[in-house]
Structure formats: structure tokens, C-alpha cells
């Protein structure tokens, strides 16, 4: 899993944002004043936890399928859900009642799902294909724009997203036995919104919703098959079956941030 480049990018993003916020904040402080109650300008670190759900919408693939042989290539959906926990870092700049910010987050994910299909539903004793998808981690780098009423901040957010996805295939039944997998770190996009409450000068509490789209994932699940007579004992390469589709997720997160320099 390629976490290192993303963590490095988020770290650089936070440092660059801190410098930008300081420079811009200094030049504009004479023109703007924060509403009474709380000043949102500054950089912060925080933790979050939450729940995610979504879908893997696509179709099965069989490279040996023949025209009109009954293979089911119709649309299929695999439902996903699970918890997540992680951290975030960002910086805000307050311009009157308006807040401009940038934030990056990364979370360990327990979001997963699986389903069993019949590739030849009208056949006699057809084999079954079981697909299981795991979302191992999720990361985003986003801009934020919000409106403050003092201690309360309402905001919209959007930007780039990444996820580590891994799918496993099991073929079983009617003398068939095969296993395969596919994995990739996918990039995509994210939009959402939330609200944040300033409990103290340094500590804030937040609730945030995100919609994430990672586009197409899957394809042939390469592995080992034990179906052919010559392969029943030692196995042979398996390169014919798979599932391909779009992965979309929804997440709701509750978190806390600590702002520095106050």
C-alpha cells in the first residue's frame, strides 16, 4: 500500500498552508476583523472516527465467454459499509465572517462488502463466483469555504481523494475451484460539508459528510485454478474471471481539532 507519498504530500500541504495563512493573514488583518466570539485563523491537527457506506456497481467478466452462451454480463451491485478512524491537519484564514481553508485527512478503513453471483444462472449446476471488496484506507486533500457565526462554522469542502482497494474472487461449485485477486491505489474526487464548533479558544468539535468517487476498479482477478484435470493437485494460472465497476462511498465523521498558536 502506497501510503508514504500521500502522507508526505499532506505534510507539505499543511506546511505550505501555514505559511500562506500567515502571510495572507498579516496583509489582510487591517481590512478584516473576526466576529466576536472566536477567531478561526490558524493551523490545527485533529482526530476523527466515523462510518462509511457505498457501492461497487459493475458487471462480471469472463474472457472465455461465447456469444449467446448464457453468461450473465448484466449490471450488478455489491454493497459496502464499515467504520473508519484517522486524523486530519489543516489551516484556516478568517476574512470577516467567511472562512477559507485547506485540509488533508487519512483514515484506516474497515469498509468492505461481498456478494455471490451465478455467471451462468440458467445452466445446470452452475459454478458460483464470490467477490469480496476491502477498502483498506482513504485519504483526501481538500479546500474548505465556510461562514462563521462566532463559535459555529458551517462549511463546504471538496478536492482530491485516494483509496487502497483490494478484491478477492472465489469460484466454487460444480467441480470448479479457483481463487484470484486484484488490488490498486485509486485516485478520485470528493465533495462534502459540515459544521464545526469552537468549544474553547484552541479546541473545536466537528461533524462532516463526504461523498467520494474513485471511478472504475477491478478487472480480471488473477490467481490459481484447480478445475482442469491437469491442475487439480498443483494448480494452474487463473486469468479468465473478474468483476469491474465504479466504487463510490459516503462517509460521516465526528472529530476534534486542536489549533496551535493561541
N, C-alpha and C positions, 0 to 999 in steps of 0.2 A: 504494500500500500504506500502511495507516494504522498505522505503527509508533510515531509520536510520542506518542499518548495512552497506549499501553501502557508505553513506556519511562518516561514521566512518572509513571504510576501505580506502577510498580515502584520508582522512585526514592523517591517519597513513602512507599511501604510500608516500604522499608528504613530511612528516617529515623525513621518512627513506631515501628518495631520496636526500633530502637536506644534511643530514649527510654524505651519501655516496659520493655525489658530492664534498663536502668539503674535505673529507679525500683523495679521489682518485685524485681530482684536485691538492691538495697540493703535493702529491707524484710524480705527473707527470709534474708539471709546469716547471721543469728544462729541460724536454725532449721535450716538445711541445710548440710551440708558435702560437697564433692565427693569421690568415691572417690580413693584415692591413685593417682597416675599421670598424670592430666590433668584440667584444668578446662575444660569446654566452653562456659561462659558467654562471650558476646561476639558481635561482628558481623564479617562476613567478606565478601570478594569472591573470585571464582574463575573458572576457565575449564573448559570441558568439550568433549569430542568423542564421537561415537558413531555408532550405526547404527539405522535405523528401518525398520519394515515394517508393512504393513497392507492394507486392502481398501476398495474403493468398491463397495458392494453396492446394486444398484438395478435399474432397468429402462429401456428405451428409450422415447422419447416421439415420436409423430408426430401432429400436430394434424389432418392431413387423412386419417387412417386411418378406414376404414369398418368397421362390424361385419362380422365373418366374412370380411374381405378377405385374411386370411393374415398380417397384421402381427404380428410377434413381440414381445409385451409381457411375456414371461416374465422371471423373475429372472436377472440377470447379475452377474458379479463381475469387477472389474478389480483385479489385484494391484499393490501399491505397495512400493517399497523404495528405500533410498539412505542416504547419510551425512548428518551434521549436525555443526555446530560452533558454539559460542556461549559465553555467560558467565552467571554467577549471582551473586546477592547475598542475604544473609540474616543473621539473628540467632538465637542460642540462649540459653536460660536453663536452667541446671542446678539440679535440685531433688533432692538425693541422687543416686541412680543414674539418675533419669529426666531426660530432656531434652525441653523444649518449644521449638519454633522456628517461624520463618516464613521462607519463601524464595521469591524470584522468579527466573525464568530466561528467556532469549530465545536462539534459535538460528537461524542461517541453515540452510536445509534443501535437500538435494538429493534428497529423497524424491519419486519420480514413478512413473508407470506408464501403460501404454496397451494397448488391445486393439481388434481389428476384429470387427464383427458384421454379420450379414446381416439387415436388417429384414424382408425377405420371403424367408425361406430356401427356400420351395417354389416361388418364381417362376422364370420363365425369364430367365437372365442378370440376376439382381437386383443392385441397387447395394450397395456396401459402406459402412458407417459406421465410421470410426476415431475413437476418443476417446482423448485424452492428458490426464492429470491431473498437475499440478505442485503440490507443497506448498512454497511459497516460504520461509516462516518459521513458527516455532512459539514461543509464549510461554506461561508458566504463572505463577500466583501461588498458593502452597500453604502449608498448615500442616504441621508435622512433629512427631511424637511418637516418642521413642526410649528405649532403655535402654543405658546405658554400663557397660562392664566395665573402665573405666580408659582405655586408649588406643583401644579399639574401641567404636564406636557403631553399634547396629542400630536402624533406624527405619522407620516407615510414614509415608506422605505423601499428601495429597490436596487438591484445590481446584479453581480455575478454569483454563481453557485457552483459547487463541486460536490461529488458524492462518490464513494467507493462502493461499487455494486458487484455482487457475486451470485451467480445462479448455478444450481446443480440439477441434473437430469437423471432420473432413474427409469429405465424401461423394464417392465416385468409382465409376466403372464404369457400363456400360450407358447411356452418354450423359449421365450425371449428373455434375455438378461443383458443389460448394458448400463453403463454409467458414463456421465460426461459432465463438463462444467465450462463456464465462461466467466471471466471477470474483467473489469475495466474501471478506471477512474474517469468518470464522465463530468464534463462541464455543462453548465446550463445557465438559467436566469431565475431571479427571484423577485417577487413584489410582496408587499405586505403593509402592515401598520400596527400601531399600538398606542399605549399610554404609559407614562412614567410619572411617578410621584416622589417628590423630594421629602423624605422623612426627616432628614437633618440637612445641615449645610454640605456634608460630604456623602451621605448615603441616600440612594434612590432605589425605589422598587418599580418593577416594570412587568407588563403583560404584553406579549407580542404575537401576532399571527403572521405566518409566512406561507406563500404559495410558491413551490419550486417545480421547475420543468427541466428535465435532463435529456429530453429528446429520446432518440432510438437507442435501445440497448438489447443485446442478445446475439442471435445468430446461431450457427452450428455449435453444439455443445460437444467438444472433442473429449474423448476418453477411451474406455475399453469395453468391448463387447464379447460376450460368451455365448452367442446364439448359434453361429455357424458351427457345423460339426468339428472342423479343424481348430476351433477357438474355445471349445468348452472347458478345457483344462487350464491352458496358459493365457487365454485371451488374445484378442486382436484389436488393432486400432478401430475406434468407433468415430466416424466422421460424417454421419448422414442425417442426424436428427437435431432439432433445435426449436427455439422459440424466439421471436423477435417482436419488439413492441416498444411503445413510448412509456417512460416512467415519470409519473407526476406525484408530488407529495404535498400535503398540508401539514403544518406544524403549529402548535400553540405552546408558548414557552412562558414560564414565570421566572423572573430573575432579580438580582440585586447588583447594583454598581457602587463602587467606591471612587469618588472623584478626588484627584490629587490637587495639592497646592492651595487648599482653603484653610 
